[in-house]
Structure formats: C-alpha cells, structure tokens
Amino acid sequence: MQPWPAGERRRGENAGFWVESKEHKEVDMLSSSDLRKGLRIELDGVPYVITEFNFVKPGKGASIYNCKMKNLMNGSTLNRSYRSNETFQEAKLEERAMRYSYCDGDQYVFMDRNFEQISVQESVLGESRFFLNEEMEVTILLHNDRPIAVDLPTYIEKTIVETEPGCRGNTATNVLKAAKIAGGYTIQVPLFINQGDVIKIDTRTGEYGDRVRCARN
C-alpha cells in the first residue's frame, strides 16, 4: 500500500467534513447559545449530532432551544428542549482517513498512511461491509478511540456473481430481478444484467446505480 503524502488532509466523500489530525483536541463545554444544526454534543456518554434546530423566545421567561438529534452510535433520534442557562459537553470525536486492508472473522481491518491499524466490528459496518473493496479509501469516525461509523465512497463497483440470465434486447430499467455480489449481498437489478457484469452501487442506499461494463465472454 502506498502511503499518503505527509500532511495531506482527506475529505469524507459522503459526510462533507475535513478529517481532523490524529491528536485529540480538548473537549469543550458549550452553552445553549452554541447550539446549531450540525453541532456534535455528548449526552450521558453518547455522541449526538443536531439535525434540526429551532430557537424560540417567548414574551416572558427564558429563551428555548428546540433540537432534534441523531444518535451517532445507533442512528436513533430524539427531541430535546433546552433553556439558555444550560451547558453541554462537546462530543470527543475523531475522523481518520484510512484504507480497507482485510477481514479477520467479524473484524474489518483498516490502515492509515502511517501503517497504523484500526479494527472495526461487523456490527458497526452493517451492510456496508459488502461494499468494501481492497485499498478502498474510507473515513472512520471514532468516539473516545472507539470506531462508531465508517463513511464509504458514495458509489462503488461490484461484479455480479449470481443472477438469472439477462433478457437479450430488454433495456428496461423499471423491471427488476435479484442478483448477488461477492459476500452474498442481494441487490435488485434490471433484467438485462448478467452474471459477470460490473455494476455501480449507491452505498447510501445499497441500490443499483448503473451498469459499468458487461461480462467478458
């Protein structure tokens, strides 16, 4: 594996963030006035990101900050309202650019440009594990040094390993059939797709995107 150039900063393809340096930043305390969409805070030891934010200033009394937040550990959401005198802890998160190396049982191993490794559990990757390719560049989100999410490129290419023969001359894309890629993941593809074809998959949805090239006869 070729290391990335020294000092290079990588950008997550899906998340739209710049990757932080490996060194941890000190965790800051935040006030209600700091609340905003996209802010990451920690509640009861769990990191959340604010997905929706609304500020209400009643005629009398303290201002109210309404937030909808997403749990970065399991994807669940919650709604909370805060008053102006409340404080919060900024989530201790780190984003690291890495490349997929290999699978060892239910552990998926990634390596950075300094050849340091991080193992990610299958449960963290979920269905994304089927979309990994060797040497694929990803961004791993860590909370207190624990991997909690892996951000893949938006589109990846995979070869169809099993499907019913394609219908010659049928170019319709609204009629689908089941097909499998390596690892056993089943995806719905147009009728004209054949075994051996290389297709593009949207990693955000796990759905078929396009045919990249036909199988070699």
Backbone torsions as a table, in degrees:
resi	resn	phi	psi	omega
1	MET	NA	131.2	178.8
2	GLN	-82.7	126.7	179.5
3	PRO	-69.9	153.1	175.6
4	TRP	-73.6	153.5	179.0
5	PRO	-58.1	145.8	-179.1
6	ALA	-58.9	137.1	176.0
7	GLY	80.4	-0.5	-177.9
8	GLU	-69.9	140.8	176.5
9	ARG	-112.3	130.4	-178.1
10	ARG	-103.3	151.6	-178.1
11	ARG	-117.1	128.4	178.9
12	GLY	-59.7	130.2	-174.0
13	GLU	-70.2	-35.4	-177.9
14	ASN	-94.4	-42.7	-168.0
15	ALA	-80.0	-20.8	178.8
16	GLY	72.5	33.4	179.8
17	PHE	-119.8	155.7	171.8
18	TRP	-89.4	139.7	-177.5
19	VAL	-75.3	132.3	179.5
20	GLU	-75.8	159.6	173.7
21	SER	-68.1	163.3	-174.7
22	LYS	-66.0	-30.8	-177.7
23	GLU	-66.5	138.3	180.0
24	HIS	-73.9	141.8	171.6
25	LYS	-90.3	153.3	176.5
26	GLU	-66.1	141.8	-180.0
27	VAL	-77.9	127.6	-177.7
28	ASP	-98.1	151.4	171.8
29	MET	-92.3	137.9	-176.2
30	LEU	-117.9	154.3	175.7
31	SER	-107.6	171.4	-179.6
32	SER	-58.6	-31.4	-179.6
33	SER	-67.9	-15.0	178.5
34	ASP	-85.0	-14.2	-176.4
35	LEU	-62.1	136.8	-179.3
36	ARG	-166.0	163.1	177.6
37	LYS	-63.7	133.4	179.7
38	GLY	94.2	-12.9	179.4
39	LEU	-70.8	140.8	178.7
40	ARG	-108.4	122.1	-179.8
41	ILE	-126.8	166.9	-178.6
42	GLU	-116.6	127.0	178.3
43	LEU	-123.8	121.2	179.6
44	ASP	52.7	38.7	177.0
45	GLY	80.8	6.3	-178.4
46	VAL	-116.0	132.2	179.8
47	PRO	-81.0	137.4	177.2
48	TYR	-129.6	154.4	171.3
49	VAL	-120.1	136.2	179.8
50	ILE	-78.3	120.1	-178.1
51	THR	-100.2	-25.7	176.7
52	GLU	-141.0	144.1	-176.0
53	PHE	-143.7	137.1	179.0
54	ASN	-143.2	131.7	-179.1
55	PHE	-107.4	128.6	-179.3
56	VAL	-124.6	127.7	176.7
57	LYS	-118.8	100.2	-179.4
58	PRO	-68.8	166.7	179.6
59	GLY	-62.3	-36.9	176.9
60	LYS	-128.4	150.3	177.1
61	GLY	93.4	-179.6	-176.0
62	ALA	-76.8	154.9	176.6
63	SER	-67.3	152.5	-178.8
64	ILE	-121.0	133.7	179.1
65	TYR	-112.2	111.1	-180.0
66	ASN	-96.3	128.5	-177.0
67	CYS	-131.0	139.9	166.9
68	LYS	-108.9	128.3	-172.8
69	MET	-128.2	149.5	178.2
70	LYS	-110.0	129.6	176.2
71	ASN	-71.9	119.3	-177.7
72	LEU	-77.6	-6.0	177.8
73	MET	-88.6	-41.7	-175.1
74	ASN	-129.9	-1.1	175.7
75	GLY	85.1	-3.5	179.3
76	SER	-70.1	161.7	-178.8
77	THR	-121.7	156.6	174.4
78	LEU	-149.2	158.4	177.8
79	ASN	-114.4	132.7	179.5
80	ARG	-137.1	147.3	174.7
81	SER	-120.1	137.0	-177.4
82	TYR	-128.8	153.0	175.8
83	ARG	-101.4	167.1	-169.2
84	SER	-66.2	-17.8	-177.2
85	ASN	-94.9	5.3	-177.6
86	GLU	-87.8	152.5	179.3
87	THR	-124.2	160.2	-176.2
88	PHE	-140.6	161.2	175.5
89	GLN	-101.4	130.0	175.4
90	GLU	-67.7	135.5	-178.4
91	ALA	-64.1	135.3	178.8
92	LYS	-86.6	90.5	-175.3
93	LEU	-121.6	150.6	176.6
94	GLU	-138.0	136.7	178.2
95	GLU	-114.9	124.8	-175.0
96	ARG	-125.2	131.3	176.5
97	ALA	-80.6	126.3	-176.5
98	MET	-144.2	173.1	176.7
99	ARG	-124.3	141.0	179.0
100	TYR	-69.8	134.5	-177.4
101	SER	-110.4	-62.7	-177.8
102	TYR	-162.7	170.1	178.4
103	CYS	-110.4	135.7	177.1
104	ASP	-130.0	93.5	-175.8
105	GLY	67.2	-122.1	178.2
106	ASP	-98.6	16.6	177.8
107	GLN	-111.4	133.4	178.9
108	TYR	-112.5	122.5	-170.4
109	VAL	-100.8	131.1	178.9
110	PHE	-122.3	153.6	-176.0
111	MET	-132.6	140.0	177.6
112	ASP	-96.2	-175.1	-174.8
113	ARG	-70.3	-13.9	176.7
114	ASN	-97.3	11.3	179.1
115	PHE	65.5	22.2	172.2
116	GLU	-86.1	141.4	-173.7
117	GLN	-107.7	149.6	171.4
118	ILE	-131.4	131.6	176.4
119	SER	-100.3	132.3	-178.9
120	VAL	-118.0	130.4	-179.8
121	GLN	-69.5	149.3	178.8
122	GLU	-56.2	-36.5	-178.5
123	SER	-64.4	-28.7	177.7
124	VAL	-73.5	-40.1	-178.9
125	LEU	-74.0	-36.0	-176.2
126	GLY	61.0	-140.6	-179.2
127	GLU	-67.5	-15.8	179.1
128	SER	-60.2	-22.8	-179.2
129	ARG	-61.9	-28.3	179.6
130	PHE	-71.5	-17.4	-174.6
131	PHE	-99.5	0.8	179.8
132	LEU	-73.1	140.2	172.0
133	ASN	-124.1	149.4	179.3
134	GLU	-57.0	133.5	179.2
135	GLU	73.5	9.3	178.4
136	MET	-65.0	134.3	176.9
137	GLU	-83.2	129.6	179.7
138	VAL	-135.0	171.9	172.0
139	THR	-122.8	124.4	-178.6
140	ILE	-102.8	130.0	177.3
141	LEU	-97.9	125.0	-179.6
142	LEU	-115.5	140.2	174.4
143	HIS	-119.8	115.8	-174.8
144	ASN	51.6	44.6	177.8
145	ASP	71.9	7.9	179.4
146	ARG	-106.0	124.8	178.8
147	PRO	-64.9	128.1	179.9
148	ILE	-123.0	-11.3	179.1
149	ALA	-161.6	150.4	177.1
150	VAL	-129.4	124.2	-178.5
151	ASP	-99.9	115.0	-178.8
152	LEU	-94.4	164.6	170.6
153	PRO	-57.5	151.7	-176.4
154	THR	-61.8	-41.7	-179.2
155	TYR	-124.1	139.6	175.9
156	ILE	-132.4	163.4	179.4
157	GLU	-111.7	135.6	179.0
158	LYS	-138.9	150.8	178.7
159	THR	-93.6	136.5	175.8
160	ILE	-74.6	123.8	-178.6
161	VAL	-102.9	-15.3	-179.9
162	GLU	-157.9	127.8	172.9
163	THR	-170.4	164.3	174.7
164	GLU	-67.6	149.0	179.6
165	PRO	-54.6	143.5	180.0
166	GLY	-70.9	155.2	177.8
167	CYS	-89.4	113.9	-177.5
168	ARG	-60.5	130.7	177.8
169	GLY	84.7	-8.4	180.0
170	ASN	-90.2	108.6	-177.4
171	THR	-107.6	9.1	-179.3
172	ALA	-65.3	138.9	-179.8
173	THR	-107.4	-2.9	-178.5
174	ASN	-95.8	-4.5	174.8
175	VAL	-109.8	123.3	-169.9
176	LEU	-118.9	162.5	175.5
177	LYS	-142.6	165.8	-179.2
178	ALA	-82.3	144.6	175.5
179	ALA	-147.0	156.5	-179.8
180	LYS	-120.2	144.6	171.7
181	ILE	-108.9	172.6	-179.8
182	ALA	-54.4	138.7	-178.3
183	GLY	98.1	-12.8	175.9
184	GLY	95.9	2.4	179.3
185	TYR	-68.4	130.7	-180.0
186	THR	-100.1	132.6	-177.9
187	ILE	-134.0	147.1	177.3
188	GLN	-87.1	127.3	-177.0
189	VAL	-130.4	160.8	176.0
190	PRO	-62.5	158.8	-175.9
191	LEU	-61.3	-26.7	-175.2
192	PHE	-80.3	-5.0	-179.9
193	ILE	-74.9	136.5	-179.3
194	ASN	-118.1	162.5	172.5
195	GLN	-60.1	132.7	-178.1
196	GLY	97.5	-16.6	176.2
197	ASP	-66.6	148.8	174.9
198	VAL	-103.5	126.0	-177.7
199	ILE	-119.6	162.5	175.9
200	LYS	-100.7	133.9	-179.5
201	ILE	-121.4	136.8	175.1
202	ASP	-83.3	112.7	-175.2
203	THR	-70.6	-17.0	178.9
204	ARG	-72.9	-32.2	-176.4
205	THR	-116.3	-18.7	-175.2
206	GLY	74.9	18.8	-175.8
207	GLU	-104.3	157.5	177.9
208	TYR	-61.6	139.2	177.9
209	GLY	-112.3	-50.0	-177.1
210	ASP	-170.1	164.1	172.4
211	ARG	-92.5	125.9	-178.1
212	VAL	-84.4	-46.4	177.2
213	ARG	-159.7	156.1	-177.2
214	CYS	-83.0	161.1	177.6
215	ALA	-65.1	146.2	176.5
216	ARG	-80.3	131.2	179.3
217	ASN	-81.5	NA	NA
